[in-house]
């Protein structure tokens, strides 16, 4: 059974992913940050928050397909 707290985290993550795919990185970042306020250990939200911060500073090309390409190890 999923707790109400976890359901909120999942809903925020889902909304953040939708915004991320639409290249609305600042709005997506806010969703992931809110999810982490509820559950600071939520790994997927941590990953996507970092990716949003990267893309805010380094926007992907207009034809971006949503794939994150690591440049370093």
mmJSON file of the N, C-alpha and C atoms, coordinates in Angstrom:
{"data_MODEL":{"atom_site":{
"group_PDB":["ATOM","ATOM","ATOM","ATOM","ATOM","ATOM","ATOM","ATOM","ATOM","ATOM","ATOM","ATOM","ATOM","ATOM","ATOM","ATOM","ATOM","ATOM","ATOM","ATOM","ATOM","ATOM","ATOM","ATOM","ATOM","ATOM","ATOM","ATOM","ATOM","ATOM","ATOM","ATOM","ATOM","ATOM","ATOM","ATOM","ATOM","ATOM","ATOM","ATOM","ATOM","ATOM","ATOM","ATOM","ATOM","ATOM","ATOM","ATOM","ATOM","ATOM","ATOM","ATOM","ATOM","ATOM","ATOM","ATOM","ATOM","ATOM","ATOM","ATOM","ATOM","ATOM","ATOM","ATOM","ATOM","ATOM","ATOM","ATOM","ATOM","ATOM","ATOM","ATOM","ATOM","ATOM","ATOM","ATOM","ATOM","ATOM","ATOM","ATOM","ATOM","ATOM","ATOM","ATOM","ATOM","ATOM","ATOM","ATOM","ATOM","ATOM","ATOM","ATOM","ATOM","ATOM","ATOM","ATOM","ATOM","ATOM","ATOM","ATOM","ATOM","ATOM","ATOM","ATOM","ATOM","ATOM","ATOM","ATOM","ATOM","ATOM","ATOM","ATOM","ATOM","ATOM","ATOM","ATOM","ATOM","ATOM","ATOM","ATOM","ATOM","ATOM","ATOM","ATOM","ATOM","ATOM","ATOM","ATOM","ATOM","ATOM","ATOM","ATOM","ATOM","ATOM","ATOM","ATOM","ATOM","ATOM","ATOM","ATOM","ATOM","ATOM","ATOM","ATOM","ATOM","ATOM","ATOM","ATOM","ATOM","ATOM","ATOM","ATOM","ATOM","ATOM","ATOM","ATOM","ATOM","ATOM","ATOM","ATOM","ATOM","ATOM","ATOM","ATOM","ATOM","ATOM","ATOM","ATOM","ATOM","ATOM","ATOM","ATOM","ATOM","ATOM","ATOM","ATOM","ATOM","ATOM","ATOM","ATOM","ATOM","ATOM","ATOM","ATOM","ATOM","ATOM","ATOM","ATOM","ATOM","ATOM","ATOM","ATOM","ATOM","ATOM","ATOM","ATOM","ATOM","ATOM","ATOM","ATOM","ATOM","ATOM","ATOM","ATOM","ATOM","ATOM","ATOM","ATOM","ATOM","ATOM","ATOM","ATOM","ATOM","ATOM","ATOM","ATOM","ATOM","ATOM","ATOM"],
"id":[1,2,3,4,5,6,7,8,9,10,11,12,13,14,15,16,17,18,19,20,21,22,23,24,25,26,27,28,29,30,31,32,33,34,35,36,37,38,39,40,41,42,43,44,45,46,47,48,49,50,51,52,53,54,55,56,57,58,59,60,61,62,63,64,65,66,67,68,69,70,71,72,73,74,75,76,77,78,79,80,81,82,83,84,85,86,87,88,89,90,91,92,93,94,95,96,97,98,99,100,101,102,103,104,105,106,107,108,109,110,111,112,113,114,115,116,117,118,119,120,121,122,123,124,125,126,127,128,129,130,131,132,133,134,135,136,137,138,139,140,141,142,143,144,145,146,147,148,149,150,151,152,153,154,155,156,157,158,159,160,161,162,163,164,165,166,167,168,169,170,171,172,173,174,175,176,177,178,179,180,181,182,183,184,185,186,187,188,189,190,191,192,193,194,195,196,197,198,199,200,201,202,203,204,205,206,207,208,209,210,211,212,213,214,215,216,217,218,219],
"type_symbol":["N","C","C","N","C","C","N","C","C","N","C","C","N","C","C","N","C","C","N","C","C","N","C","C","N","C","C","N","C","C","N","C","C","N","C","C","N","C","C","N","C","C","N","C","C","N","C","C","N","C","C","N","C","C","N","C","C","N","C","C","N","C","C","N","C","C","N","C","C","N","C","C","N","C","C","N","C","C","N","C","C","N","C","C","N","C","C","N","C","C","N","C","C","N","C","C","N","C","C","N","C","C","N","C","C","N","C","C","N","C","C","N","C","C","N","C","C","N","C","C","N","C","C","N","C","C","N","C","C","N","C","C","N","C","C","N","C","C","N","C","C","N","C","C","N","C","C","N","C","C","N","C","C","N","C","C","N","C","C","N","C","C","N","C","C","N","C","C","N","C","C","N","C","C","N","C","C","N","C","C","N","C","C","N","C","C","N","C","C","N","C","C","N","C","C","N","C","C","N","C","C","N","C","C","N","C","C","N","C","C","N","C","C","N","C","C","N","C","C"],
"label_atom_id":["N","CA","C","N","CA","C","N","CA","C","N","CA","C","N","CA","C","N","CA","C","N","CA","C","N","CA","C","N","CA","C","N","CA","C","N","CA","C","N","CA","C","N","CA","C","N","CA","C","N","CA","C","N","CA","C","N","CA","C","N","CA","C","N","CA","C","N","CA","C","N","CA","C","N","CA","C","N","CA","C","N","CA","C","N","CA","C","N","CA","C","N","CA","C","N","CA","C","N","CA","C","N","CA","C","N","CA","C","N","CA","C","N","CA","C","N","CA","C","N","CA","C","N","CA","C","N","CA","C","N","CA","C","N","CA","C","N","CA","C","N","CA","C","N","CA","C","N","CA","C","N","CA","C","N","CA","C","N","CA","C","N","CA","C","N","CA","C","N","CA","C","N","CA","C","N","CA","C","N","CA","C","N","CA","C","N","CA","C","N","CA","C","N","CA","C","N","CA","C","N","CA","C","N","CA","C","N","CA","C","N","CA","C","N","CA","C","N","CA","C","N","CA","C","N","CA","C","N","CA","C","N","CA","C","N","CA","C","N","CA","C","N","CA","C","N","CA","C","N","CA","C","N","CA","C"],
"label_alt_id":[null,null,null,null,null,null,null,null,null,null,null,null,null,null,null,null,null,null,null,null,null,null,null,null,null,null,null,null,null,null,null,null,null,null,null,null,null,null,null,null,null,null,null,null,null,null,null,null,null,null,null,null,null,null,null,null,null,null,null,null,null,null,null,null,null,null,null,null,null,null,null,null,null,null,null,null,null,null,null,null,null,null,null,null,null,null,null,null,null,null,null,null,null,null,null,null,null,null,null,null,null,null,null,null,null,null,null,null,null,null,null,null,null,null,null,null,null,null,null,null,null,null,null,null,null,null,null,null,null,null,null,null,null,null,null,null,null,null,null,null,null,null,null,null,null,null,null,null,null,null,null,null,null,null,null,null,null,null,null,null,null,null,null,null,null,null,null,null,null,null,null,null,null,null,null,null,null,null,null,null,null,null,null,null,null,null,null,null,null,null,null,null,null,null,null,null,null,null,null,null,null,null,null,null,null,null,null,null,null,null,null,null,null,null,null,null,null,null,null],
"label_comp_id":["UNK","UNK","UNK","UNK","UNK","UNK","UNK","UNK","UNK","UNK","UNK","UNK","UNK","UNK","UNK","UNK","UNK","UNK","UNK","UNK","UNK","UNK","UNK","UNK","UNK","UNK","UNK","UNK","UNK","UNK","UNK","UNK","UNK","UNK","UNK","UNK","UNK","UNK","UNK","UNK","UNK","UNK","UNK","UNK","UNK","UNK","UNK","UNK","UNK","UNK","UNK","UNK","UNK","UNK","UNK","UNK","UNK","UNK","UNK","UNK","UNK","UNK","UNK","UNK","UNK","UNK","UNK","UNK","UNK","UNK","UNK","UNK","UNK","UNK","UNK","UNK","UNK","UNK","UNK","UNK","UNK","UNK","UNK","UNK","UNK","UNK","UNK","UNK","UNK","UNK","UNK","UNK","UNK","UNK","UNK","UNK","UNK","UNK","UNK","UNK","UNK","UNK","UNK","UNK","UNK","UNK","UNK","UNK","UNK","UNK","UNK","UNK","UNK","UNK","UNK","UNK","UNK","UNK","UNK","UNK","UNK","UNK","UNK","UNK","UNK","UNK","UNK","UNK","UNK","UNK","UNK","UNK","UNK","UNK","UNK","UNK","UNK","UNK","UNK","UNK","UNK","UNK","UNK","UNK","UNK","UNK","UNK","UNK","UNK","UNK","UNK","UNK","UNK","UNK","UNK","UNK","UNK","UNK","UNK","UNK","UNK","UNK","UNK","UNK","UNK","UNK","UNK","UNK","UNK","UNK","UNK","UNK","UNK","UNK","UNK","UNK","UNK","UNK","UNK","UNK","UNK","UNK","UNK","UNK","UNK","UNK","UNK","UNK","UNK","UNK","UNK","UNK","UNK","UNK","UNK","UNK","UNK","UNK","UNK","UNK","UNK","UNK","UNK","UNK","UNK","UNK","UNK","UNK","UNK","UNK","UNK","UNK","UNK","UNK","UNK","UNK","UNK","UNK","UNK"],
"label_asym_id":["A","A","A","A","A","A","A","A","A","A","A","A","A","A","A","A","A","A","A","A","A","A","A","A","A","A","A","A","A","A","A","A","A","A","A","A","A","A","A","A","A","A","A","A","A","A","A","A","A","A","A","A","A","A","A","A","A","A","A","A","A","A","A","A","A","A","A","A","A","A","A","A","A","A","A","A","A","A","A","A","A","A","A","A","A","A","A","A","A","A","A","A","A","A","A","A","A","A","A","A","A","A","A","A","A","A","A","A","A","A","A","A","A","A","A","A","A","A","A","A","A","A","A","A","A","A","A","A","A","A","A","A","A","A","A","A","A","A","A","A","A","A","A","A","A","A","A","A","A","A","A","A","A","A","A","A","A","A","A","A","A","A","A","A","A","A","A","A","A","A","A","A","A","A","A","A","A","A","A","A","A","A","A","A","A","A","A","A","A","A","A","A","A","A","A","A","A","A","A","A","A","A","A","A","A","A","A","A","A","A","A","A","A","A","A","A","A","A","A"],
"label_entity_id":["1","1","1","1","1","1","1","1","1","1","1","1","1","1","1","1","1","1","1","1","1","1","1","1","1","1","1","1","1","1","1","1","1","1","1","1","1","1","1","1","1","1","1","1","1","1","1","1","1","1","1","1","1","1","1","1","1","1","1","1","1","1","1","1","1","1","1","1","1","1","1","1","1","1","1","1","1","1","1","1","1","1","1","1","1","1","1","1","1","1","1","1","1","1","1","1","1","1","1","1","1","1","1","1","1","1","1","1","1","1","1","1","1","1","1","1","1","1","1","1","1","1","1","1","1","1","1","1","1","1","1","1","1","1","1","1","1","1","1","1","1","1","1","1","1","1","1","1","1","1","1","1","1","1","1","1","1","1","1","1","1","1","1","1","1","1","1","1","1","1","1","1","1","1","1","1","1","1","1","1","1","1","1","1","1","1","1","1","1","1","1","1","1","1","1","1","1","1","1","1","1","1","1","1","1","1","1","1","1","1","1","1","1","1","1","1","1","1","1"],
"label_seq_id":[1,1,1,2,2,2,3,3,3,4,4,4,5,5,5,6,6,6,7,7,7,8,8,8,9,9,9,10,10,10,11,11,11,12,12,12,13,13,13,14,14,14,15,15,15,16,16,16,17,17,17,18,18,18,19,19,19,20,20,20,21,21,21,22,22,22,23,23,23,24,24,24,25,25,25,26,26,26,27,27,27,28,28,28,29,29,29,30,30,30,31,31,31,32,32,32,33,33,33,34,34,34,35,35,35,36,36,36,37,37,37,38,38,38,39,39,39,40,40,40,41,41,41,42,42,42,43,43,43,44,44,44,45,45,45,46,46,46,47,47,47,48,48,48,49,49,49,50,50,50,51,51,51,52,52,52,53,53,53,54,54,54,55,55,55,56,56,56,57,57,57,58,58,58,59,59,59,60,60,60,61,61,61,62,62,62,63,63,63,64,64,64,65,65,65,66,66,66,67,67,67,68,68,68,69,69,69,70,70,70,71,71,71,72,72,72,73,73,73],
"pdbx_PDB_ins_code":[null,null,null,null,null,null,null,null,null,null,null,null,null,null,null,null,null,null,null,null,null,null,null,null,null,null,null,null,null,null,null,null,null,null,null,null,null,null,null,null,null,null,null,null,null,null,null,null,null,null,null,null,null,null,null,null,null,null,null,null,null,null,null,null,null,null,null,null,null,null,null,null,null,null,null,null,null,null,null,null,null,null,null,null,null,null,null,null,null,null,null,null,null,null,null,null,null,null,null,null,null,null,null,null,null,null,null,null,null,null,null,null,null,null,null,null,null,null,null,null,null,null,null,null,null,null,null,null,null,null,null,null,null,null,null,null,null,null,null,null,null,null,null,null,null,null,null,null,null,null,null,null,null,null,null,null,null,null,null,null,null,null,null,null,null,null,null,null,null,null,null,null,null,null,null,null,null,null,null,null,null,null,null,null,null,null,null,null,null,null,null,null,null,null,null,null,null,null,null,null,null,null,null,null,null,null,null,null,null,null,null,null,null,null,null,null,null,null,null],
"Cartn_x":[0.835,0.0,0.886,0.518,1.271,0.711,1.611,1.171,0.761,0.022,-0.399,0.827,1.838,3.065,3.747,3.854,4.494,3.665,2.337,1.467,1.737,1.928,2.235,3.567,4.561,5.871,5.737,4.994,4.795,4.066,3.059,2.315,3.209,4.012,4.926,5.974,6.479,7.464,6.845,5.629,4.933,4.745,4.311,4.129,5.477,6.504,7.838,8.354,8.123,8.559,7.841,6.562,5.816,6.396,6.664,7.233,8.645,9.415,10.775,10.748,9.858,9.76,9.32,8.604,8.176,9.239,10.395,11.517,11.18,10.285,9.944,10.715,12.017,12.925,12.786,12.487,12.339,11.104,9.997,8.781,8.971,9.667,9.949,10.834,11.845,12.746,11.947,10.964,10.153,9.379,8.854,8.128,9.056,10.239,11.179,11.651,11.845,12.255,11.163,9.901,8.792,8.715,8.947,8.945,10.037,11.183,12.292,12.065,11.216,10.855,10.035,9.273,8.462,9.313,10.127,10.992,12.382,13.248,14.598,15.439,15.003,15.756,15.213,14.288,13.711,14.739,15.344,16.415,16.028,14.903,14.536,14.36,13.781,13.615,14.968,15.915,17.262,17.918,17.792,18.399,17.801,16.481,15.842,16.02,16.125,16.405,17.773,18.767,20.106,20.074,19.322,19.228,18.543,17.517,16.841,17.805,18.565,19.532,20.54,20.976,21.916,21.294,20.066,19.426,18.989,18.776,18.485,19.731,20.894,22.153,22.668,22.311,22.797,21.621,20.775,19.571,19.911,19.098,19.31,18.834,19.186,18.733,17.217,16.673,15.218,14.664,15.438,14.974,15.299,15.56,15.901,14.835,15.266,14.326,14.093,14.596,14.363,15.437,16.421,17.48,18.581,18.992,20.088,21.382,22.35,23.624,24.695,25.278,26.336,27.593,28.238,29.469,30.711,30.529,31.646,31.213,32.191,31.903,31.736],
"Cartn_y":[-1.183,0.0,1.255,2.219,3.459,4.477,5.089,6.105,7.378,8.229,9.501,10.351,10.305,11.05,10.584,9.266,8.723,9.047,9.039,9.378,10.817,11.729,13.128,13.217,12.469,12.45,11.93,10.85,10.275,11.24,11.915,12.886,14.054,14.556,15.647,15.194,13.983,13.451,13.312,12.795,12.624,13.968,14.966,16.301,16.87,16.674,17.148,16.505,15.206,14.499,15.04,15.32,15.877,17.229,18.071,19.384,19.263,18.329,18.074,17.73,16.835,16.427,17.578,18.531,19.712,20.823,20.511,21.444,22.649,22.46,23.499,23.18,23.398,22.914,23.625,24.9,25.604,25.1,24.911,24.404,22.964,22.166,20.778,20.732,21.606,21.685,21.934,22.816,23.125,21.901,21.106,19.881,18.896,18.691,17.751,18.255,19.554,20.131,19.936,20.109,19.893,18.432,17.531,16.103,15.801,16.432,16.196,16.841,17.85,18.406,17.396,16.576,15.55,14.323,13.899,12.724,13.059,13.468,13.904,12.789,11.54,10.401,9.878,10.603,10.128,10.247,9.131,9.102,9.653,9.221,9.747,11.274,11.821,13.282,13.974,13.38,13.943,13.988,12.891,12.803,13.851,13.93,14.864,16.316,16.566,17.923,18.367,17.498,17.817,18.027,17.212,17.364,18.679,19.046,20.318,21.479,21.436,22.5,22.585,21.428,21.399,22.047,21.672,22.18,23.642,24.116,25.548,26.346,25.867,26.542,26.228,25.057,24.592,24.025,24.876,24.376,23.4,22.358,21.406,22.018,21.394,21.907,21.803,22.57,22.589,21.211,20.37,19.043,17.965,18.378,17.468,16.39,15.151,14.023,13.552,14.307,13.956,13.094,12.677,11.817,12.671,12.304,12.99,12.256,12.982,12.385,12.849,11.893,12.231,12.616,13.684,14.147,13.705,13.352,12.9,11.705,11.018,9.882,10.35],
"Cartn_z":[0.0,0.0,0.0,-0.797,-0.909,0.076,0.829,1.783,1.039,1.723,1.142,0.799,1.652,1.415,0.122,-0.045,-1.251,-2.488,-2.376,-3.499,-3.953,-3.01,-3.354,-4.092,-3.608,-4.266,-5.694,-5.866,-7.204,-8.13,-7.608,-8.421,-8.838,-7.91,-8.241,-9.248,-9.078,-10.021,-11.405,-11.472,-12.749,-13.452,-12.704,-13.28,-13.737,-12.933,-13.294,-14.568,-14.725,-15.946,-17.176,-17.041,-18.18,-18.585,-17.598,-17.88,-18.447,-17.932,-18.416,-19.904,-20.293,-21.695,-22.592,-22.017,-22.772,-22.748,-22.171,-22.062,-21.187,-20.244,-19.274,-17.986,-18.071,-17.035,-15.698,-15.691,-14.418,-13.667,-14.394,-13.765,-13.303,-14.116,-13.746,-12.507,-12.482,-11.321,-10.043,-10.127,-8.954,-8.468,-9.388,-9.006,-8.305,-8.876,-8.263,-6.904,-6.778,-5.493,-4.442,-4.832,-3.891,-3.471,-4.423,-4.097,-3.073,-3.236,-2.306,-0.948,-0.876,0.426,1.223,0.521,1.174,1.496,0.522,0.7,0.172,1.069,0.698,0.088,0.222,-0.296,-1.616,-2.246,-3.508,-4.635,-4.982,-5.978,-7.342,-7.915,-9.233,-9.249,-8.208,-8.151,-8.059,-7.338,-7.251,-8.636,-9.374,-10.708,-11.637,-11.67,-12.591,-12.166,-10.884,-10.422,-10.953,-10.862,-11.368,-12.882,-13.583,-15.044,-15.412,-14.677,-14.941,-14.743,-13.651,-13.39,-14.533,-15.031,-16.154,-17.39,-17.715,-18.929,-18.805,-17.603,-17.422,-17.807,-17.41,-17.72,-19.122,-19.651,-20.957,-21.753,-22.304,-22.991,-24.12,-24.234,-25.326,-26.653,-27.78,-29.072,-29.217,-30.132,-30.356,-30.693,-31.365,-31.766,-30.735,-29.5,-28.407,-28.261,-28.096,-27.991,-26.563,-25.585,-24.189,-23.569,-24.355,-23.855,-23.243,-22.031,-21.355,-21.713,-22.272,-22.66,-21.676,-20.977,-20.016,-20.779,-20.356,-20.988,-20.215,-18.933,-18.1,-17.272,-16.711,-15.831,-14.43],
"occupancy":[1.0,1.0,1.0,1.0,1.0,1.0,1.0,1.0,1.0,1.0,1.0,1.0,1.0,1.0,1.0,1.0,1.0,1.0,1.0,1.0,1.0,1.0,1.0,1.0,1.0,1.0,1.0,1.0,1.0,1.0,1.0,1.0,1.0,1.0,1.0,1.0,1.0,1.0,1.0,1.0,1.0,1.0,1.0,1.0,1.0,1.0,1.0,1.0,1.0,1.0,1.0,1.0,1.0,1.0,1.0,1.0,1.0,1.0,1.0,1.0,1.0,1.0,1.0,1.0,1.0,1.0,1.0,1.0,1.0,1.0,1.0,1.0,1.0,1.0,1.0,1.0,1.0,1.0,1.0,1.0,1.0,1.0,1.0,1.0,1.0,1.0,1.0,1.0,1.0,1.0,1.0,1.0,1.0,1.0,1.0,1.0,1.0,1.0,1.0,1.0,1.0,1.0,1.0,1.0,1.0,1.0,1.0,1.0,1.0,1.0,1.0,1.0,1.0,1.0,1.0,1.0,1.0,1.0,1.0,1.0,1.0,1.0,1.0,1.0,1.0,1.0,1.0,1.0,1.0,1.0,1.0,1.0,1.0,1.0,1.0,1.0,1.0,1.0,1.0,1.0,1.0,1.0,1.0,1.0,1.0,1.0,1.0,1.0,1.0,1.0,1.0,1.0,1.0,1.0,1.0,1.0,1.0,1.0,1.0,1.0,1.0,1.0,1.0,1.0,1.0,1.0,1.0,1.0,1.0,1.0,1.0,1.0,1.0,1.0,1.0,1.0,1.0,1.0,1.0,1.0,1.0,1.0,1.0,1.0,1.0,1.0,1.0,1.0,1.0,1.0,1.0,1.0,1.0,1.0,1.0,1.0,1.0,1.0,1.0,1.0,1.0,1.0,1.0,1.0,1.0,1.0,1.0,1.0,1.0,1.0,1.0,1.0,1.0,1.0,1.0,1.0,1.0,1.0,1.0],
"B_iso_or_equiv":[0.0,0.0,0.0,0.0,0.0,0.0,0.0,0.0,0.0,0.0,0.0,0.0,0.0,0.0,0.0,0.0,0.0,0.0,0.0,0.0,0.0,0.0,0.0,0.0,0.0,0.0,0.0,0.0,0.0,0.0,0.0,0.0,0.0,0.0,0.0,0.0,0.0,0.0,0.0,0.0,0.0,0.0,0.0,0.0,0.0,0.0,0.0,0.0,0.0,0.0,0.0,0.0,0.0,0.0,0.0,0.0,0.0,0.0,0.0,0.0,0.0,0.0,0.0,0.0,0.0,0.0,0.0,0.0,0.0,0.0,0.0,0.0,0.0,0.0,0.0,0.0,0.0,0.0,0.0,0.0,0.0,0.0,0.0,0.0,0.0,0.0,0.0,0.0,0.0,0.0,0.0,0.0,0.0,0.0,0.0,0.0,0.0,0.0,0.0,0.0,0.0,0.0,0.0,0.0,0.0,0.0,0.0,0.0,0.0,0.0,0.0,0.0,0.0,0.0,0.0,0.0,0.0,0.0,0.0,0.0,0.0,0.0,0.0,0.0,0.0,0.0,0.0,0.0,0.0,0.0,0.0,0.0,0.0,0.0,0.0,0.0,0.0,0.0,0.0,0.0,0.0,0.0,0.0,0.0,0.0,0.0,0.0,0.0,0.0,0.0,0.0,0.0,0.0,0.0,0.0,0.0,0.0,0.0,0.0,0.0,0.0,0.0,0.0,0.0,0.0,0.0,0.0,0.0,0.0,0.0,0.0,0.0,0.0,0.0,0.0,0.0,0.0,0.0,0.0,0.0,0.0,0.0,0.0,0.0,0.0,0.0,0.0,0.0,0.0,0.0,0.0,0.0,0.0,0.0,0.0,0.0,0.0,0.0,0.0,0.0,0.0,0.0,0.0,0.0,0.0,0.0,0.0,0.0,0.0,0.0,0.0,0.0,0.0,0.0,0.0,0.0,0.0,0.0,0.0],
"pdbx_formal_charge":[null,null,null,null,null,null,null,null,null,null,null,null,null,null,null,null,null,null,null,null,null,null,null,null,null,null,null,null,null,null,null,null,null,null,null,null,null,null,null,null,null,null,null,null,null,null,null,null,null,null,null,null,null,null,null,null,null,null,null,null,null,null,null,null,null,null,null,null,null,null,null,null,null,null,null,null,null,null,null,null,null,null,null,null,null,null,null,null,null,null,null,null,null,null,null,null,null,null,null,null,null,null,null,null,null,null,null,null,null,null,null,null,null,null,null,null,null,null,null,null,null,null,null,null,null,null,null,null,null,null,null,null,null,null,null,null,null,null,null,null,null,null,null,null,null,null,null,null,null,null,null,null,null,null,null,null,null,null,null,null,null,null,null,null,null,null,null,null,null,null,null,null,null,null,null,null,null,null,null,null,null,null,null,null,null,null,null,null,null,null,null,null,null,null,null,null,null,null,null,null,null,null,null,null,null,null,null,null,null,null,null,null,null,null,null,null,null,null,null],
"auth_seq_id":[1,1,1,2,2,2,3,3,3,4,4,4,5,5,5,6,6,6,7,7,7,8,8,8,9,9,9,10,10,10,11,11,11,12,12,12,13,13,13,14,14,14,15,15,15,16,16,16,17,17,17,18,18,18,19,19,19,20,20,20,21,21,21,22,22,22,23,23,23,24,24,24,25,25,25,26,26,26,27,27,27,28,28,28,29,29,29,30,30,30,31,31,31,32,32,32,33,33,33,34,34,34,35,35,35,36,36,36,37,37,37,38,38,38,39,39,39,40,40,40,41,41,41,42,42,42,43,43,43,44,44,44,45,45,45,46,46,46,47,47,47,48,48,48,49,49,49,50,50,50,51,51,51,52,52,52,53,53,53,54,54,54,55,55,55,56,56,56,57,57,57,58,58,58,59,59,59,60,60,60,61,61,61,62,62,62,63,63,63,64,64,64,65,65,65,66,66,66,67,67,67,68,68,68,69,69,69,70,70,70,71,71,71,72,72,72,73,73,73],
"auth_comp_id":["UNK","UNK","UNK","UNK","UNK","UNK","UNK","UNK","UNK","UNK","UNK","UNK","UNK","UNK","UNK","UNK","UNK","UNK","UNK","UNK","UNK","UNK","UNK","UNK","UNK","UNK","UNK","UNK","UNK","UNK","UNK","UNK","UNK","UNK","UNK","UNK","UNK","UNK","UNK","UNK","UNK","UNK","UNK","UNK","UNK","UNK","UNK","UNK","UNK","UNK","UNK","UNK","UNK","UNK","UNK","UNK","UNK","UNK","UNK","UNK","UNK","UNK","UNK","UNK","UNK","UNK","UNK","UNK","UNK","UNK","UNK","UNK","UNK","UNK","UNK","UNK","UNK","UNK","UNK","UNK","UNK","UNK","UNK","UNK","UNK","UNK","UNK","UNK","UNK","UNK","UNK","UNK","UNK","UNK","UNK","UNK","UNK","UNK","UNK","UNK","UNK","UNK","UNK","UNK","UNK","UNK","UNK","UNK","UNK","UNK","UNK","UNK","UNK","UNK","UNK","UNK","UNK","UNK","UNK","UNK","UNK","UNK","UNK","UNK","UNK","UNK","UNK","UNK","UNK","UNK","UNK","UNK","UNK","UNK","UNK","UNK","UNK","UNK","UNK","UNK","UNK","UNK","UNK","UNK","UNK","UNK","UNK","UNK","UNK","UNK","UNK","UNK","UNK","UNK","UNK","UNK","UNK","UNK","UNK","UNK","UNK","UNK","UNK","UNK","UNK","UNK","UNK","UNK","UNK","UNK","UNK","UNK","UNK","UNK","UNK","UNK","UNK","UNK","UNK","UNK","UNK","UNK","UNK","UNK","UNK","UNK","UNK","UNK","UNK","UNK","UNK","UNK","UNK","UNK","UNK","UNK","UNK","UNK","UNK","UNK","UNK","UNK","UNK","UNK","UNK","UNK","UNK","UNK","UNK","UNK","UNK","UNK","UNK","UNK","UNK","UNK","UNK","UNK","UNK"],
"auth_asym_id":["A","A","A","A","A","A","A","A","A","A","A","A","A","A","A","A","A","A","A","A","A","A","A","A","A","A","A","A","A","A","A","A","A","A","A","A","A","A","A","A","A","A","A","A","A","A","A","A","A","A","A","A","A","A","A","A","A","A","A","A","A","A","A","A","A","A","A","A","A","A","A","A","A","A","A","A","A","A","A","A","A","A","A","A","A","A","A","A","A","A","A","A","A","A","A","A","A","A","A","A","A","A","A","A","A","A","A","A","A","A","A","A","A","A","A","A","A","A","A","A","A","A","A","A","A","A","A","A","A","A","A","A","A","A","A","A","A","A","A","A","A","A","A","A","A","A","A","A","A","A","A","A","A","A","A","A","A","A","A","A","A","A","A","A","A","A","A","A","A","A","A","A","A","A","A","A","A","A","A","A","A","A","A","A","A","A","A","A","A","A","A","A","A","A","A","A","A","A","A","A","A","A","A","A","A","A","A","A","A","A","A","A","A","A","A","A","A","A","A"],
"auth_atom_id":["N","CA","C","N","CA","C","N","CA","C","N","CA","C","N","CA","C","N","CA","C","N","CA","C","N","CA","C","N","CA","C","N","CA","C","N","CA","C","N","CA","C","N","CA","C","N","CA","C","N","CA","C","N","CA","C","N","CA","C","N","CA","C","N","CA","C","N","CA","C","N","CA","C","N","CA","C","N","CA","C","N","CA","C","N","CA","C","N","CA","C","N","CA","C","N","CA","C","N","CA","C","N","CA","C","N","CA","C","N","CA","C","N","CA","C","N","CA","C","N","CA","C","N","CA","C","N","CA","C","N","CA","C","N","CA","C","N","CA","C","N","CA","C","N","CA","C","N","CA","C","N","CA","C","N","CA","C","N","CA","C","N","CA","C","N","CA","C","N","CA","C","N","CA","C","N","CA","C","N","CA","C","N","CA","C","N","CA","C","N","CA","C","N","CA","C","N","CA","C","N","CA","C","N","CA","C","N","CA","C","N","CA","C","N","CA","C","N","CA","C","N","CA","C","N","CA","C","N","CA","C","N","CA","C","N","CA","C","N","CA","C","N","CA","C","N","CA","C","N","CA","C","N","CA","C"],
"pdbx_PDB_model_num":[1,1,1,1,1,1,1,1,1,1,1,1,1,1,1,1,1,1,1,1,1,1,1,1,1,1,1,1,1,1,1,1,1,1,1,1,1,1,1,1,1,1,1,1,1,1,1,1,1,1,1,1,1,1,1,1,1,1,1,1,1,1,1,1,1,1,1,1,1,1,1,1,1,1,1,1,1,1,1,1,1,1,1,1,1,1,1,1,1,1,1,1,1,1,1,1,1,1,1,1,1,1,1,1,1,1,1,1,1,1,1,1,1,1,1,1,1,1,1,1,1,1,1,1,1,1,1,1,1,1,1,1,1,1,1,1,1,1,1,1,1,1,1,1,1,1,1,1,1,1,1,1,1,1,1,1,1,1,1,1,1,1,1,1,1,1,1,1,1,1,1,1,1,1,1,1,1,1,1,1,1,1,1,1,1,1,1,1,1,1,1,1,1,1,1,1,1,1,1,1,1,1,1,1,1,1,1,1,1,1,1,1,1,1,1,1,1,1,1]
}}}
